[in-house]
Amino acid sequence: PLLASDCHTLAYDLPGIGSSEPAIDRFDKWSISGDLHASLDQRGILRPLVVGHGMGAQVAYAYLRRYPTQVRGVMLLDTPIVGVGGCEDLFTSSAFWHIGFHQTMSGDTGLAELLVTGREHRYFRSHIDRFAAHPDAITDADVAIYAHGYRGPQRLAAGFALYRAIPLDIASTERHAGTVDPPILLAFAEYCHATVLPEVAAGLGEAGSRHVATSIIADSGHWVAEEQPAKVAAVINRFIAST
């Protein structure tokens, strides 16, 4: 709503989650970026500004790499890109134990699905609170909506499959390096990934991005759009104006 008066805004669910159709495979972000491009192309949108957070940021960066002449710019919200410098803490810090947990299989089924099914609200609530500077900005009613978006074994499995595809994402990021011109804006949270902002910017530059700018979302934890929506909207609008 904070963007609707200034630009045409589309919000996409990731494959298999929320209102999207159940998905069976193709959870690597390169493939998802192709689906996003096809959807935008059907709507006649030729040079979008792509904004992504978390797994959505991995999709946004893949979009830039796959369609560098067909994107206006990319904004990454508080998310280092796997396979690029600055993301090392994601795989070594105990704070991010959930990444390995989401990737672990138990036979043919993910361990996370076995343990989280029926407890989605409690799991999401604890996960949100760990990375929020203002947990009260995300109410239990909000969490109920998120839990509904992952309702059922297929949707929950889709959410965790996005993590299981990270090795493919790293390989794709390393394979598709080289010079790209569209601007990247890193808008990182003061109380989360801002600590690695210089390293992430440098890593993107080393991977070939010619125009990388940085911004800090003040007084926010990881969930910047929920904790500081007005600030995030203002950063997006400034980025639009600059491009």
C-alpha positions as CSV (number, residue, x, y, z in Angstrom):
1,P,0.0,0.0,0.0
2,L,2.9,2.4,0.7
3,L,4.1,2.0,-2.9
4,A,0.8,1.8,-4.8
5,S,0.5,5.6,-5.4
6,D,4.0,5.9,-6.9
7,C,4.4,2.7,-8.9
8,H,2.8,-0.4,-10.3
9,T,3.5,-3.1,-7.7
10,L,3.3,-6.9,-8.1
11,A,4.0,-9.2,-5.1
12,Y,4.9,-12.8,-6.0
13,D,4.7,-15.9,-3.8
14,L,7.6,-18.3,-4.2
15,P,6.8,-21.7,-5.8
16,G,4.4,-23.9,-3.9
17,I,3.9,-21.3,-1.1
18,G,0.9,-19.1,-0.3
19,S,-1.4,-18.7,-3.3
20,S,1.0,-20.3,-5.8
21,E,0.4,-23.7,-7.2
22,P,1.9,-26.7,-5.4
23,A,5.4,-27.3,-6.8
24,I,7.3,-30.6,-7.0
25,D,10.8,-29.6,-8.2
26,R,12.8,-26.7,-9.6
27,F,13.5,-24.8,-6.4
28,D,16.8,-23.4,-7.5
29,K,16.6,-19.6,-7.9
30,W,17.9,-19.6,-11.5
31,S,14.8,-21.6,-12.5
32,I,12.5,-19.5,-10.4
33,S,13.8,-16.3,-12.0
34,G,12.8,-17.8,-15.4
35,D,9.3,-18.3,-14.1
36,L,9.2,-14.7,-12.8
37,H,10.4,-13.4,-16.1
38,A,7.8,-15.4,-18.0
39,S,5.0,-14.0,-15.8
40,L,6.2,-10.4,-16.2
41,D,6.5,-10.9,-19.9
42,Q,2.9,-12.1,-20.1
43,R,1.9,-8.8,-18.5
44,G,4.0,-6.7,-20.9
45,I,6.4,-5.6,-18.2
46,L,9.8,-5.2,-19.9
47,R,12.2,-3.7,-17.4
48,P,11.0,-4.2,-13.8
49,L,12.8,-3.1,-10.7
50,V,13.1,-6.4,-8.8
51,V,13.0,-6.2,-5.0
52,G,13.7,-9.4,-2.9
53,H,14.1,-10.4,0.7
54,G,15.5,-13.7,2.0
55,M,15.0,-16.4,-0.7
56,G,13.3,-13.7,-2.8
57,A,16.6,-11.8,-2.8
58,Q,18.4,-14.9,-4.2
59,V,15.7,-14.9,-7.0
60,A,16.2,-11.2,-7.6
61,Y,20.0,-11.6,-8.1
62,A,19.5,-14.6,-10.4
63,Y,17.1,-12.5,-12.4
64,L,19.7,-9.8,-12.8
65,R,22.3,-12.4,-13.9
66,R,19.9,-14.2,-16.3
67,Y,18.3,-11.0,-17.8
68,P,20.8,-8.2,-17.4
69,T,19.4,-6.2,-20.3
70,Q,15.8,-6.6,-19.2
71,V,15.9,-5.3,-15.6
72,R,15.9,-1.7,-14.4
73,G,17.7,-2.6,-11.2
74,V,17.7,-5.0,-8.2
75,M,17.2,-4.3,-4.5
76,L,18.3,-6.9,-2.0
77,L,16.7,-6.5,1.4
78,D,18.9,-7.6,4.3
79,T,20.2,-10.7,2.4
80,P,23.7,-11.7,1.4
81,I,23.9,-13.7,-1.8
82,V,25.0,-17.2,-1.5
83,G,28.2,-17.8,-3.6
84,V,29.3,-14.2,-3.2
85,G,31.7,-12.8,-0.6
86,G,30.1,-11.7,2.7
87,C,27.7,-14.7,3.1
88,E,30.2,-16.9,5.0
89,D,28.4,-16.3,8.4
90,L,25.3,-17.9,7.0
91,F,27.0,-21.3,7.1
92,T,29.3,-21.0,10.1
93,S,27.4,-19.0,12.7
94,S,25.2,-20.8,15.2
95,A,22.7,-18.0,14.8
96,F,21.8,-19.5,11.4
97,W,21.4,-23.2,12.5
98,H,18.1,-23.3,10.7
99,I,19.7,-23.4,7.3
100,G,21.2,-26.8,8.0
101,F,18.1,-28.0,9.7
102,H,15.9,-27.1,6.8
103,Q,18.3,-28.9,4.4
104,T,18.5,-32.2,6.4
105,M,16.7,-35.2,5.1
106,S,15.3,-38.2,7.0
107,G,15.0,-40.9,4.4
108,D,12.8,-39.6,1.6
109,T,11.3,-36.8,3.8
110,G,12.8,-33.6,5.1
111,L,13.5,-33.7,8.8
112,A,12.0,-30.2,9.2
113,E,8.7,-31.3,7.7
114,L,8.5,-34.2,10.2
115,L,9.1,-31.9,13.2
116,V,7.4,-28.7,12.2
117,T,4.1,-30.1,10.7
118,G,1.3,-29.1,13.1
119,R,3.6,-26.7,14.9
120,E,4.0,-24.1,12.1
121,H,2.8,-21.2,14.2
122,R,5.1,-21.9,17.1
123,Y,8.1,-22.5,14.8
124,F,7.6,-19.4,12.7
125,R,6.9,-17.3,15.8
126,S,10.2,-18.4,17.4
127,H,12.1,-17.9,14.1
128,I,10.7,-14.4,13.6
129,D,11.5,-13.4,17.2
130,R,15.1,-14.5,16.9
131,F,15.9,-12.1,14.0
132,A,13.5,-9.2,14.9
133,A,14.5,-6.0,16.6
134,H,10.8,-5.3,17.1
135,P,9.0,-8.6,17.4
136,D,5.8,-6.8,18.3
137,A,5.7,-5.4,14.7
138,I,4.7,-8.9,13.6
139,T,1.6,-10.0,15.6
140,D,0.4,-13.5,16.2
141,A,-2.4,-12.7,13.7
142,D,0.3,-12.0,11.1
143,V,2.0,-15.3,12.0
144,A,-1.3,-17.1,11.6
145,I,-1.4,-15.8,8.0
146,Y,2.2,-17.0,7.3
147,A,1.4,-20.4,8.8
148,H,-1.7,-20.6,6.6
149,G,0.5,-19.9,3.6
150,Y,2.6,-23.0,4.4
151,R,-0.4,-25.2,5.3
152,G,-0.2,-28.8,4.1
153,P,2.8,-31.0,3.5
154,Q,3.4,-29.8,0.0
155,R,3.6,-26.1,0.9
156,L,5.8,-26.7,3.9
157,A,8.1,-29.0,1.9
158,A,8.3,-26.2,-0.8
159,G,9.5,-23.7,1.8
160,F,12.3,-26.0,3.0
161,A,13.1,-27.1,-0.5
162,L,14.2,-23.5,-1.2
163,Y,17.0,-24.1,1.3
164,R,17.9,-27.6,-0.1
165,A,18.5,-25.9,-3.4
166,I,21.2,-23.6,-2.0
167,P,24.1,-25.8,-3.3
168,L,22.6,-25.4,-6.8
169,D,22.3,-21.6,-6.2
170,I,25.9,-21.3,-5.2
171,A,27.1,-23.2,-8.3
172,S,24.9,-21.0,-10.5
173,T,26.2,-17.8,-8.9
174,E,29.8,-18.9,-9.4
175,R,29.0,-20.0,-13.0
176,H,27.3,-16.8,-14.0
177,A,29.8,-14.2,-13.0
178,G,30.9,-11.4,-15.3
179,T,30.2,-7.7,-15.8
180,V,26.6,-6.5,-15.5
181,D,25.4,-2.9,-15.6
182,P,22.0,-2.7,-13.9
183,P,22.4,-1.1,-10.4
184,I,22.1,-3.2,-7.2
185,L,21.0,-1.5,-4.0
186,L,21.8,-3.4,-0.8
187,A,19.3,-2.2,1.9
188,F,20.4,-4.1,5.0
189,A,18.9,-4.0,8.5
190,E,20.8,-2.1,11.2
191,Y,20.4,-4.9,13.7
192,C,21.0,-7.8,11.4
193,H,23.1,-8.1,8.2
194,A,24.4,-4.5,8.2
195,T,27.5,-5.9,9.9
196,V,28.5,-7.6,6.7
197,L,27.3,-4.9,4.3
198,P,30.8,-3.8,3.1
199,E,31.8,-7.4,2.5
200,V,28.7,-8.2,0.5
201,A,29.0,-5.0,-1.6
202,A,32.7,-5.9,-2.3
203,G,31.8,-9.4,-3.2
204,L,29.2,-8.3,-5.7
205,G,31.7,-6.0,-7.2
206,E,34.2,-8.7,-7.5
207,A,31.6,-10.9,-9.2
208,G,31.1,-8.2,-11.9
209,S,28.4,-5.9,-10.8
210,R,29.5,-2.4,-11.9
211,H,27.1,-0.4,-9.8
212,V,26.5,-1.4,-6.2
213,A,25.1,1.0,-3.7
214,T,24.3,0.5,0.0
215,S,21.8,1.7,2.5
216,I,20.9,0.8,6.1
217,I,17.4,0.4,7.3
218,A,17.7,2.0,10.7
219,D,16.2,0.5,13.9
220,S,15.2,-2.7,12.2
221,G,15.9,-6.4,12.5
222,H,15.9,-8.8,9.6
223,W,12.2,-8.4,8.8
224,V,12.6,-4.9,7.4
225,A,9.3,-4.7,5.5
226,E,7.3,-5.6,8.6
227,E,9.4,-3.7,11.2
228,Q,10.0,-0.5,9.2
229,P,7.6,-0.5,6.2
230,A,7.7,3.3,5.7
231,K,11.5,3.3,5.6
232,V,11.6,0.4,3.1
233,A,9.0,2.1,0.9
234,A,11.0,5.3,0.9
235,V,14.2,3.5,0.0
236,I,12.5,1.7,-2.9
237,N,11.0,5.0,-4.2
238,R,14.4,6.7,-4.0
239,F,15.9,3.8,-6.0
240,I,13.2,4.1,-8.6
241,A,13.9,7.8,-8.9
242,S,17.7,7.2,-9.3
243,T,17.2,4.7,-12.1
